[in-house]
Amino acid sequence: MSDAADRDGERHAAIRFFAEDRWQAHEILFRHRHPEQSCEAHREIVRLIHGPQPRQGIEGFRGIAKSTLLEEAAIIKKCYREFRNLVIVGASYSRAVDRLASIKREFELNWRIAEMFGDQKGPTWQEGKIVFSDGSCIQALGRDQSMTGMKHLDWRPDAALGDDIEDPDEVRSEAEREDTWDWLMQTFLPSLDDPLTSWVCLLGTRRGKGSMMERIETEARWPVAKFPIEYPDKVTGERVATWPSKFPLEKIDALRSLYRGKMDTYSEEFMCEATHAASRVFRSGMFRMVPRAPRWEAVYGFIDPASSVNRQSATTGWAVWSWVGNRLIVWAAGAERLLPDQVISLAFRLITEYNLVWLGVERDALNQFLMQPLRQEQLRRGLAFVPLKAVAALSATKGRGKINFIEGLQPFFAAGEVEFATPLPDLEAQLLSFPYPPIDVPNALAYAQLMRPGVLVYDNFDEANIVESMEPAPDKPLYLAGNAEKGVVTAALLQRANGELRVLADWIVEGVPADLIADIHKEAALLAETGRWEEHDELGEPDQPYKLPIRREVWARLPLRWIVPAFHRDTWQNVGLMQAIRAIPQGVSAADGGTERGRPALAAMLREHQKGRPKVLVSPNARWTLRALTGGFARVVGRGGVADPQPEPGIYRTLMEGIESFCAIGAGIERQEQSQQPVAYDRRGVPYESAMPARSR
């Protein structure tokens, strides 16, 4: 067989191969048009364009090379004689002519096409129409253009390719869109050779509600395939770039940042999702920024850690906020790709920087991979307690329920009840693009709904009750109001002076009283530099037996005394608190009726002022007490909005019930301040004035 015959056989074999594998036809015949490595989405687009279905819609993000593949498909279909009269439709006649010019150029310069299929150029080679050597043709048609003259010889159009019929650079009214839709359905499709079976493929992007690409799917019921710039992996849920060689995730993130404030445009152009300003859940006009810093407000936080340790996985979202009445003040929020150790560092930074009442973490994430590292870091930092709250992984935060969960914030934004204390670009960007991912930051903030404090037990505590650099009165005794439950010990250093209740410091420590009480007492004793002048008789030395006693004034340090709730005296229910205090050894009294008498007494003092100064003063060093009074010590609101009569169990209740027990016997302490008669306590902790005379200075 001659070389010519061999080459002819190879050519026919290649033609058969490309007829069966259209993707290889695109890849090999047009290799010079594909500088970046192709992706799986390109394969799927090619399969759909060359598919047997008579109608097909294809949506792809801007830059996915839809137009390139459309031009190549027209050339391949011509070479295989799959049409007689193909119409290319564009947003305008000039746009359609641009597509046709690229096709003409390939027939003129692509040597692979010429070598395999021969010279295809026919008698007509014009701007808007080309006729091939076999008599078939391709014509250009603009949107809304008349179909008159589209017939070629005896052939009406039997195939059509539409490319971005709705121009992305145009702003069209609803009436103009309706005219285009009427033209497509009432003029263009009926003008085809067979309106039911003539092949039509439309490539485009949804641009707002009611766009053509949306309507061919929802109204005309065409099959429509969508190719956003990224998508979640169907197994792991991690973000996957659709065309990683040209648009990796890092580039996608940079691209998103360019559209901050215009995320509806990003969603349409790159995520294949139609939006409309009136239908967006969150709009930029809802965001109010009121610069300020946390003062006395109860501050809460939540971390939504990524489910994977891969740096390319979803981001870890976090938010820090306060509820002041119905106002939601957002102090900080963000999203980062963090490894587990970095999540731990973030958690401790938020707790320390914002003095959080609670840091919420979804219970599953906490138990699965955060609890142990958090405990280790707690020990490394020497922290006695970390205010972590495990929030139940409710079904409301999964799937579509997760979208509804975040939408629950919308009424607060719409009513102007949300304030940003500082610019929060990550939160704003994700709210504006909602419900399209990523939504890690809004999801973290949405937990403010679940972590909203109940009804405060003491609702009249405010900034005036906080006193910087408060020192104990030097001549008044100090007390430790202690309490304990299984696994935690609490204490507050208190003083009654000049009619005021002063909270100077506090402790919440994990463990049992026997291991902790002595250390707490030592720390408190270093702060309790109080005492009084007492007169002592100084006797003579042994060698001076007849010397008269000399009376001197001596500064006597006042001892610390513990006050605890009465149940710690119970034989069967105590947790060893009083025993641990006596073992130091130190004095301890159990106050009967601590909450019954102490809670009303403390509430009354919080309402009272003397000389313009509140009667209850708290030092910033008493951080746990501040957290309790501003949000942690609250009654849970149940169904119907009725609060539980008892405060929510936990560390803040344990701490405050110790302080309330001190307030229950505060009247006796007050009497001791106002008279020189000392106050003693009976076995039940009830104060009484001792018969022993008071010493005078």
PEJOMO-V632602 format. One record per backbone hydrogen bond with DSSP energy under -0.5 kcal/mol. NH is the residue of the N-H (numbers start at 1). CO is the residue of the C=O. Records with the same first field share a line. If there is no record, write none. Layout:
BEGIN
NH->CO  CO
END
This chain:
BEGIN
6->2
7->3
8->4
9->5
10->6
11->7
12->8
13->9
14->10
15->11
16->12
17->13
18->14
19->15
20->16
21->17
22->20
25->21
26->22
27->23
28->24
29->25
30->26
31->28
33->30
34->31
41->242
42->39
43->39
44->40
45->41
46->42
47->43
48->44
49->45
50->46
51->48
56->200
57->223
58->202
59->225
60->204
61->227
62->269
64->61
69->65
70->66
71->67
72->68
73->69
74->70
75->71
76->72
77->73
78->74
79->75
80->76
81->78
82->77
86->137
87->159
88->139
89->87  161
90->141
96->92
97->93
98->94
99->95
100->96
101->97
102->98
103->99
104->100
105->101
106->102
107->103
108->104
109->105
110->106
111->109
114->110
115->111
116->112
117->113
118->113  114
122->131
125->123
126->129
130->138
131->124
132->136
133->120
135->132
137->84
138->130
139->86
140->128
141->88
143->90
145->142
150->147
152->155
153->151
155->152
156->154
158->85
159->85
160->199
161->87
162->201
163->89
164->162  203
167->165
170->167
172->170
177->173
178->174
179->175
180->176
181->177
182->178
183->179
184->180
185->181
186->182
187->182  183
188->183
189->184
191->187  188
192->189
193->157
198->194
199->158
200->54
201->160
202->56
203->162  201
204->58
209->275
211->208
215->211
216->212
217->213
218->214
219->215
220->215
222->216
225->57
227->59
229->270
231->240
233->238
237->233
240->231
242->229
243->229
244->241
246->243
247->243
252->248
253->249
254->250
255->251
256->252
257->253
258->254  255
259->255  256
260->257
262->259
265->262
266->262
267->263
268->264
269->265
270->266
271->266  267
272->268
273->267
279->276
280->276  277
286->283
287->284
288->286  418
290->288  420
292->421
298->630
299->297
300->321
301->358
302->319
303->360
304->317
305->303
313->310
316->336
317->304  315
318->334
319->302
320->332
321->300
322->329
323->298
324->322  327
325->323
327->324
328->417
329->322  327
330->328  419
331->320  329
332->320
334->318
336->316
338->336
342->339
343->339
344->340
345->341
346->342
347->343
348->344
349->345
350->346
351->347
352->348
353->349
354->350
355->351
356->351
357->299
358->299
359->387
360->301  358
361->389
362->303
363->391
366->362
367->363
368->364
369->365
370->365  366
371->366
374->370
375->371
376->372
377->373
378->374
379->375
380->376
381->377
382->378  379
383->378
388->386
389->359
391->361  389
394->392
397->394
398->395
401->398
402->398  399
403->399
404->400
405->401
406->402
407->403
408->404  405
409->406
410->407
412->409
413->409
414->410
415->411
416->413
417->412
418->412
419->328
420->288
421->330  419
428->424
429->425
430->426
431->427
432->428
433->429
434->430
436->433
443->439
444->440
445->441
446->442
447->443  444
448->445
449->446
451->447
455->635
456->454
457->633
459->457
461->458
465->462
466->463
467->465  618
468->466
470->467
476->473
479->494
480->561
481->479  492
482->480  563
483->490
485->488
488->485
489->509
490->483
491->507
492->481
493->505
494->479  492
495->502
496->477
497->495  500
500->497
501->615
502->495  500
503->617
504->493  502
505->493
506->621
507->491
509->489
510->384
511->487
515->512
516->512  513
517->513
520->516
521->517
522->518
523->519
524->520
525->521
526->522
527->523  524
528->524
529->527
530->528
531->474
532->556
534->554
536->534  552
538->536  550
539->537
544->541
547->544
550->538
552->536  550
554->534  552
556->532  554
557->555
558->530
561->478
562->587
563->480
564->589
565->482
566->591
568->565
569->566
570->567
574->570
580->576
581->577
582->578
583->579
584->581
586->581
589->562
591->564  589
592->590  684
594->591
597->593
598->593  594
599->595
601->597
602->598
603->599
604->600
605->601
606->602
607->603  604
608->604  605
610->613
613->610
615->605  608
617->501  615
618->465
619->503
620->467
622->619
623->621
626->622
627->623
628->624
629->625
630->626
631->627
632->627
633->628
634->632
635->455
636->646
638->636  642
641->638
642->639
644->636
648->634
654->650
655->651
656->652
657->653
658->654
659->655
660->656
661->657
662->658
663->659
664->660
665->661  662
666->663
668->665
669->665
670->666
671->667
672->668
673->669
674->670
675->671
678->676  692
680->688
682->686
685->682
688->680
690->678
END
